[in-house]
Amino acid sequence: MRILVLGNNFNGAYGSLKCFSEEMAKAFSKIGCETFLTYTVNEAVKIINSNTIDFSIGIGKYSFFCDGVPLYELFQVRHYQWIIDNPKKISIDVKSKFVKYILIDKLFSECISNTANAFMFLPLGVPDKSDHNIVDQTKEEGVVFAGQIRDSNRLYEMIKGHKYSDSIIEAVDGIVSDLDYPFILGLKRITCDMPEECIEDVFSLSNSFVRAYKREKTLGAINEYPVAIVGEVESDKLVEKKNVKLFGKKGYYEAISIIKKYSFCINIEPNFNAGFHDRIIRAIQNGGLLITNDGTIQRDIFGDKLLYFKYSSLEDICCQILNISPEQIAQKTAAGAEIVDEFFSWKKILSCVIADFKGENKDEYNRLYRVLGN
């Protein structure tokens, strides 16, 4: 098979999208596909004109257009686009029969009108063991979080000055009243009777506020244990905490190398929790015990190999950290890493995409694919 990987040069999120594109291209080659990786429209056009491409694939926002026409439509080539954040942040093509979207969270489908092709639900993959040397090392005491943390108070002031402030505040208050209720469902319930023209603004600002609020509230609740944060931190509440160490923004792999150093890694979902964010899988693969907000999808795959918390009882985080033995940590991290190797390698994830292109059914023997509801 010949596969064209359309790379993404987006510099946010620590440059992770470029890293994922490169890892994906390498994995396709290992599977035995002839693989082309490009970051420019002109080069993509040359590759398609010179080769019979079976399908193309990309991650994040699609940006390969000629005179406003996407390449998959122009050349009538099947394209898979991985949506790794809330779909309301980007444009979704609901008409073309040539594009098929891969969602990392089942609830993302609640944000999209009917598309020409059914969705796939798959997480991003991780490199194989052979490509990823994990060296046993003495862990530093602490829990590490990787992600940007904005100041929720400043965001709230922005909301109050917005022309749709009443609607946004209504949405924010409704969601914050129960942070354990999924954001996407909460927003859908609250905005169902709002005019369409204001929903986008309501989503954008309420999403930013609730995400910052969750992260501040969760990390702020950890007082009896060191906290390390990799990423930009604008929150005065966290900057001033004595147990918090700030690393600032780092490149994606540099951030991973910092995560490796700590016994625990915490995931505070960016307003979706019916799937697997890449930081969940990477943290587990790199030998840390993951603490994550509770979700049935995570429990279905990892069971008691992780530690879970609810926003309604954040004091449980410190309690779990301080009361788990080194032997239990070692057992859980080893068992979690085995599950990642079994289900989440790029080769196994991408084999599901290839099977979909061929019209085959992979869910009979792929538990991850089945659990996600494909």
N, C-alpha and C positions, 0 to 999 in steps of 0.2 A: 504494500500500500504506500501511496505517497501522501504525506500530510504536511500542510502548511500551518506553522504556528505563527500567529500574528502577535508579536510582542507588544508589551505596554510600557511606555517610558515614563509613566506617571511617577513623580518623585515623592509624593506623599507616602504615608504608611511605611517609612523607612526604606523606600525603594523595593518593597516586597514584590510588587507585580513583575518587575524585570527579573527578579530571582526566580519566581514561579515559572515564568515563560521559559527561561533557560533550563530549569529542572525538567519541565514537561517535554521539551524538545529532546533532551538527553534520554528520557525514559522511553519516548516513542522509538528512538533509534535502537535502544536495547531490546525492545519488543520485536524488532526486525523491520520497522517501517523506514522508508526513505523519507527523511524529515528535513524540512526547510524552515529556518527561523529568520524572520525579518521584522524590522521596526518602522519601515517606511512604505508608503503607498506605492511609489514608483517601483521599488524592488519587488513588492508583492505582485504587481501587475506583470513584471518580467517573468517571474517564477511561474505564474499561472499560464502565461502565453507559451512558455517553453516546456511545460510539463503537464501531464495529465494528473491533476490533483484530485484525490478521492474526497477529501474534506479539509476545511480549515478550522482552526480553533483559536480562541482568544480568552483573555481574562479581564474582567472589569468593564470599563467603558469602551464600546466599539468606536474606532476612529479611522477606519479604512474606507474612505469614500472617494469616488471620482465624480466631480461635478454634482455632489450631493447624493449620488447613488452608491449604496454599499456594494463592495466588491462581490459579495455572495449573490446579489441580485443581478449585477452587471454580467457576471460570468456564469450564473446559474449553477453555483457550486454549493453543496451543503456546508453550512457553517455552524459550529457549536460555540456559544458564548457563555462563559462562566460568570454568573452574577454573584459577587462575593460580599455585597453590602445591600442595604435596603433598595429595592428597585425604584422607589420613588425618587432616588437621587439621580437617576439617569434616564435616557430615552429608551423605551422598549419598542421594538418593531413587532406589532401584533398582526401584521398583514402578510408578510413574506412567508412563503412555504419553504424557503431555503435556509432559514435560520431556526435553530433549536436552542433554547436556553437551559443551562444547567444551574440549578439553585442550590446553595449550600444550606439553606434553611427552608423547611417545609412551609412555614408561614409566609415566606416571600410571595407565594402564589396568591395570597390574599390581596396583594398590592397591585396586581397586574390583571388587566382585562383579558378575555380569551385570546389566545395566540393561535396561529395557524397550526403549530405543532405542540404536542403535549410536552410538559416540562420533564426534565430529569432532575433527580435530587441526589447530589453527590458532593462530598467534601473535597477540598483540595488535598492533594497527596503529599507525601514526604519522600525524600530519597531513600533508596534501599539501604540496608545495613552495610552492604559492601561499599557504598558511596559515602558513608556517614560514620566516621570513626568516633565512637563515644568512649572517651578515656575515663576510667574510674578515677575519681578524685575526691579528696576530702571536701565536704560541702560546708559553705559558710552558713552560720545561723541566720535565718531570715526568710521572709517570703517576698518574692519578686513579682512585680506587675509590669507588663509591657504595654504601653498605650498612651495616647495624649489625654491629658486631664485639663479641661477648661474650667473656669471659675463659674459656678452655677449662679452666684449672685449677680455677676456682670451680665450673664445671659438673660437673667430675669429682668434686669433693667432695660435691656434691648427689647425684650418682649413687651414691656409696658409702654414703650414708645412706638410700637408698630400699629399700623392702621387696623389690623385685625386682632388687637391686643385682647379684647374680651373673649374671642373664640379660642385664642392660643392659651390664655390663662385657664379657661374652662377645661381644655384638653389636658394641660399640665396638671392641674389640681386633681382631675379624675384619675390620671395614671399614677401620680405620686401617692395617692391614697392607698394603693395596693401595688407595690413594686414587683411583687411575685407574679402578678398577672401579666402575661406577655404584652409588650408594648404595642405590637402590630394589631392585636385583637382589641386592645384598649383604645387605640387611636381610631380604628375602624368603627367601633361602637359609638365613640364620641362625635365623630365627624360625619356620620351617615346622613344627617339632615342639613349639613352645611352646604352652602353654594360651592360648586366645583372650583370656581376661581380663587377661593380662599383656602382650599384644602392643602394645596402645595406649600403655602407659607406656614400654615398651621403645623403641617408635618415637619418642615425644615427646622423651625425654631423649637418646637416641643421635643423633637428628636434630640437636638443638641443639648437642650436643658436637661432632659431626663437622663441621658447618657452621662453627662457631667455629674449630675446629682447622685446617681447610683455609685459612680466611682469614688466621689468624695465621701459619701456616707459609708461605703464599705471599707475603704482603706482607713478612714478616720476612726472606725470602730476597733482597729487593731492598735492597742495601746501598750500591751505587755510583751511585745515581740518586735524585732527589727523589721522594717519595711523598706525594700529597694524599688525604685521606680525608674524604668527605662522609657524615656519619652519626654515630650514637652509638658511641663506642669505650670499652669497659670493660676492654679488654685491657692489662694493665700492660706486657706485652712490647712492644707497639707504641707506647704512649704515651711510653715512655722512649727510643725510637729517635730519633737526632738528625736523620735525613733525612726524618722524617715530619711533615707539616703537617696539623693537625686543624681542620676547618671546623665540626664539630658537626652536629647535625640541622638540615636545611633543608627548606623546602617543595619539592614535586616540581619545579616549573619553576625555582625558584632553584637547586636541585641541578643541573639540566640546564645552567643558565647558567655554573656553575662548571666542569662537565665540558667545555664548549666551549673553555675557556681553555687546556687542556693538549694537548700533542702526542699523548699516549697515554692510553687508558682501558683498565683491566683488568677483566675479568669473571671472578669466582670463583664458579662456579655454586652456588646454594643447594640442593645435593643433588639436582639433576636436570640431565641434559645431553643428552637426546635431543629437543631442541626449541630454542625461542628465547625467552630471558628478555627482558623489555622493555628492560633496560639495554643489551643487545647492540645492538638496533636503534637506540635513541635515540643511543647513543654514535657509531655509524657515521654516522647522519644528520647529526649535529652537527659533523662534520669532524675527528673524532679517529681515530687508528689504533687499532683494537681489538686487545687481547691477550686471548685466552680459552683456557680449558682445551680440549684437543683433543676433537673429537667429529665423527662422520661426517656428521651432519645439517648442521652449520655448514660443513664442507668441501664438501658437495654443492652448497650454494647460493653460498658466497662464495669457495671455492677458496683461492688464494694472496693474496686481498685482505686477509686478516687475518694476525695473528701468533698462533701456537699454542704452548701449553706442556703438559707433563705434570707431575703432582705428583711423579713419580719423578725428575725432572730439572729442578728449579726454577731452577737456575743458568742455564738457557737463556734465562730472561726478560731478565736484565741483558745477557747476551751479544747477544741480538737487538736490544735497544734501543740499545746502544752501537755496534753495527756496521751499522746501517741508515742510508742517506744521506737528506738532506732531499728529494732528488728522488724516491727510492723511497717515502718517506712520502707525498708529495703524490700520486703515481700510485696508490698503494693506497687512500688515503682517498677520492679522487675516484671510483675504480672501485667501491669499496664503497658509496658514497652513491648511485650510479646503480642498483645492484642493489636497494637499499632502496626507492628511488622506483618501481622496476619492479614489485616484488612485495609490499611491505609497507605501502602506504598504506592508511588506514582504508577508503577507498572500495573498494579491490580486495579487502581481507580481508572486508568486510561483504557484498560482492557474492556471495561464496561461501556465506555464511549464507542470503542471500535465495534463491540457486539451490537450496540444500538444501531450504528450505521449499517451493519450487515443484516439487521432485522432479527438477530438472535436474542434469546432470553437468558440473561445472566443471573436472575434472582434465584434460580433453583439451587445454586451452590455458593452464592455470595451473600452471607448473612447481613452484611452492612447494607448492601443494595436493597435487600428485602425489608430490613428494619426501617429504612428511610421512606418506604412506601412506594417504590417504583413499580 
